[in-house]
Amino acid sequence: MRQRIEDYALIGDLHTAALVGRDGSIDWLCLPRFDSPACFAALLHDDEAGRWLLAPVAGGVCTHRAYRHDTLVLETEWVTATGSVRVVDCMPCEERPPTSCVWSRASPAPCGCRPNFGCGSITGISSRGYAEFRDV
């Protein structure tokens, strides 16, 4: 389901940026720079255009979302019938990025990652249940 543009938050590293929806999905990301082709473009098309979803299995509505004190570190929280999930998204700033990457941290939650490089001109790969988690 498409989200309104005001439901997206921005994270970035001075070289590129990602738009993160209230549902926990990264729906826009160009790598490794702003002017590179998008690898996640669900903002413009649908899930098949590429996205990275990290959210509670039970679904639910985002109950809290905010940037940490004057940073682009985004915290999103859901409260479900079985507990709560907090996802922290950021893109660390490097002087020169060998490759840009998105780091996320969460309490137990499934992850679905479907990149679609070149806005769909290159066949994407699909991965379910895998994400690299790092402390921020």
Phi, psi and chi 1 to 4 in degrees:
 res  aa     phi    psi   chi1   chi2   chi3   chi4
   1 MET       -  131.0 -179.6  173.8  138.9      -
   2 ARG   -71.4  145.6  -73.2 -150.3 -178.7  156.9
   3 GLN  -105.6  159.2  -61.2  179.9   69.2      -
   4 ARG   -73.1  152.4  -59.7  172.1  -52.1  176.0
   5 ILE   -60.5  -31.7 -166.7   67.2      -      -
   6 GLU   -73.0   -7.4   59.1  -95.3   26.7      -
   7 ASP   -89.1    4.2  -70.2  -26.9      -      -
   8 TYR  -103.2  147.3  -74.2   96.6      -      -
   9 ALA  -117.8  156.1      -      -      -      -
  10 LEU  -107.2  132.0  178.9   78.2      -      -
  11 ILE  -124.1  150.2   58.5  173.4      -      -
  12 GLY  -162.6  170.8      -      -      -      -
  13 ASP  -133.4   22.8   67.4   -2.6      -      -
  14 LEU    78.4   -9.6  -55.6  177.0      -      -
  15 HIS  -116.1  -30.7  -59.3  -78.8      -      -
  16 THR  -153.0  175.8 -165.9      -      -      -
  17 ALA  -149.7  157.8      -      -      -      -
  18 ALA  -128.5  148.7      -      -      -      -
  19 LEU  -105.4  124.1  -69.4  175.8      -      -
  20 VAL  -111.7  121.6 -175.8      -      -      -
  21 GLY   -80.3  164.0      -      -      -      -
  22 ARG   -62.6  -20.7  -75.6 -170.9  172.6  -81.6
  23 ASP   -84.3    2.3   64.2   -7.8      -      -
  24 GLY    89.7   10.6      -      -      -      -
  25 SER  -100.3  130.7  177.9      -      -      -
  26 ILE   -85.3  108.6  -64.9  176.8      -      -
  27 ASP  -104.3   -3.1  -73.0  -13.3      -      -
  28 TRP  -150.3  125.0 -177.1 -101.2      -      -
  29 LEU  -162.0  126.5  175.4   62.7      -      -
  30 CYS  -108.6  132.3  -62.2      -      -      -
  31 LEU  -126.9  142.2  -71.7  176.4      -      -
  32 PRO   -92.6   -0.7   32.2  -33.9      -      -
  33 ARG  -131.4  167.3  -58.6  176.5  -13.1  168.9
  34 PHE   -54.4  -37.5  -70.1  110.0      -      -
  35 ASP   -92.4   10.8   59.8  -10.9      -      -
  36 SER   -81.0  159.7  -59.5      -      -      -
  37 PRO   -62.4  149.0  -21.2   31.7      -      -
  38 ALA   -73.6  139.6      -      -      -      -
  39 CYS  -103.1  -21.2   60.0      -      -      -
  40 PHE  -123.1  119.3  -60.4  128.1      -      -
  41 ALA  -138.6   26.1      -      -      -      -
  42 ALA   -61.9  -18.9      -      -      -      -
  43 LEU   -57.7  -36.1  174.3   72.8      -      -
  44 LEU   -95.4  -26.5  -59.4  178.0      -      -
  45 HIS  -124.0 -106.9  -57.1  -70.6      -      -
  46 ASP  -145.6 -171.1   56.2   22.4      -      -
  47 ASP   -57.0  -30.8  -64.9   -7.6      -      -
  48 GLU   -66.0  -18.9  -63.9  -60.0  -44.7      -
  49 ALA   -78.9   -1.9      -      -      -      -
  50 GLY   107.8  130.6      -      -      -      -
  51 ARG  -161.8  164.7   72.4 -172.3  -64.6 -149.6
  52 TRP  -130.6  109.8 -178.2    6.5      -      -
  53 LEU  -104.9  128.2  177.0   65.4      -      -
  54 LEU  -135.6  105.4 -174.7   59.5      -      -
  55 ALA  -158.9  167.7      -      -      -      -
  56 PRO   -64.0  146.2   -5.2   10.0      -      -
  57 VAL   -59.8  -42.1  173.7      -      -      -
  58 ALA   -73.5   -4.1      -      -      -      -
  59 GLY    73.4 -145.2      -      -      -      -
  60 GLY   109.5  175.1      -      -      -      -
  61 VAL   -99.9  141.3  177.9      -      -      -
  62 CYS   -60.7  125.7  169.0      -      -      -
  63 THR   -99.1  -21.2   54.4      -      -      -
  64 HIS  -154.4  139.2  174.8   76.2      -      -
  65 ARG  -154.2  129.3 -176.3  160.5  133.6  161.9
  66 ALA  -163.1  157.8      -      -      -      -
  67 TYR   -84.5  144.5  -70.6  104.9      -      -
  68 ARG   -70.7  143.4  -75.8 -171.1 -174.0  165.6
  69 HIS   -11.6   95.9  -42.9  -77.5      -      -
  70 ASP    52.1   39.9  -63.4  -34.6      -      -
  71 THR  -131.8  176.2   68.8      -      -      -
  72 LEU  -102.0   26.4  -75.8  179.6      -      -
  73 VAL   -87.9  116.0  176.8      -      -      -
  74 LEU  -102.7  128.6  177.9   67.5      -      -
  75 GLU  -111.4  128.0  -67.5 -174.9   -2.8      -
  76 THR  -125.1  134.5  -53.7      -      -      -
  77 GLU  -131.7  139.5 -173.7  172.8  -53.5      -
  78 TRP  -122.6  142.7  -64.9  -94.0      -      -
  79 VAL  -113.3  124.5  176.2      -      -      -
  80 THR  -118.6  178.1   68.2      -      -      -
  81 ALA   -63.7  -25.5      -      -      -      -
  82 THR  -103.1   -0.3   57.9      -      -      -
  83 GLY   148.9 -160.0      -      -      -      -
  84 SER  -126.8  154.4   64.3      -      -      -
  85 VAL  -129.9  131.1  174.4      -      -      -
  86 ARG  -122.0  128.7  175.2  179.9  -67.5  159.9
  87 VAL  -114.2  132.0  175.3      -      -      -
  88 VAL  -115.0  119.4  179.3      -      -      -
  89 ASP  -113.9  137.1  -70.2  -54.9      -      -
  90 CYS  -160.2  162.7   72.8      -      -      -
  91 MET  -126.1  105.8  -63.9  175.4   76.2      -
  92 PRO   -60.8  140.1  -17.3   27.1      -      -
  93 CYS   -82.7  129.2  -66.3      -      -      -
  94 GLU  -120.9  151.5  -56.6  -77.8  -25.1      -
  95 GLU   -61.5  -44.8  -79.0 -171.5   35.7      -
  96 ARG  -139.0  117.6   56.2 -179.6 -171.4  116.3
  97 PRO   -80.8  122.0   30.4  -33.0      -      -
  98 PRO   -64.8  -44.6   16.4  -21.3      -      -
  99 THR  -151.8  145.8   59.4      -      -      -
 100 SER   -83.4  148.6  -65.9      -      -      -
 101 CYS  -148.1  158.8   52.7      -      -      -
 102 VAL  -107.9  129.0  178.6      -      -      -
 103 TRP  -106.3  137.5  -79.6  -74.2      -      -
 104 SER  -136.5  151.4  -64.2      -      -      -
 105 ARG  -132.3  141.4  176.5  178.4   64.5 -173.9
 106 ALA  -153.9  157.0      -      -      -      -
 107 SER   -77.1  172.8   53.2      -      -      -
 108 PRO   -48.0  121.1  -26.1   34.2      -      -
 109 ALA  -158.5  146.5      -      -      -      -
 110 PRO   -76.2  159.3   31.8  -35.7      -      -
 111 CYS  -133.5  133.1  175.1      -      -      -
 112 GLY  -124.2  121.4      -      -      -      -
 113 CYS  -120.6  122.1 -175.5      -      -      -
 114 ARG  -133.6   84.6  179.9 -174.0  -58.2 -102.2
 115 PRO   -71.6  152.7   21.4  -26.1      -      -
 116 ASN  -142.5   84.5 -161.5  -14.5      -      -
 117 PHE   -65.9  145.9  -61.8   98.5      -      -
 118 GLY    67.9   34.1      -      -      -      -
 119 CYS    53.0   36.6  -71.8      -      -      -
 120 GLY    97.4   -5.1      -      -      -      -
 121 SER   -77.4  -16.2   62.2      -      -      -
 122 ILE  -118.9  129.9  -58.1  169.6      -      -
 123 THR   -59.4  128.9  -55.7      -      -      -
 124 GLY   -81.2  167.5      -      -      -      -
 125 ILE  -112.3  158.6   57.1  172.3      -      -
 126 SER  -125.4  138.5 -153.4      -      -      -
 127 SER  -139.3  131.0  172.2      -      -      -
 128 ARG  -120.0  134.3  -92.7 -136.1  161.6  -67.6
 129 GLY    84.3   10.2      -      -      -      -
 130 TYR  -124.1  136.6  172.6   80.2      -      -
 131 ALA  -159.9  151.3      -      -      -      -
 132 GLU   -93.3  120.4 -179.3  178.5  -10.2      -
 133 PHE  -106.0  132.7  -63.6  106.3      -      -
 134 ARG  -137.9  147.8  -69.7 -162.8  168.4  174.3
 135 ASP   -71.7  146.4  -74.0  -27.1      -      -
 136 VAL  -105.7      -  -71.2      -      -      -
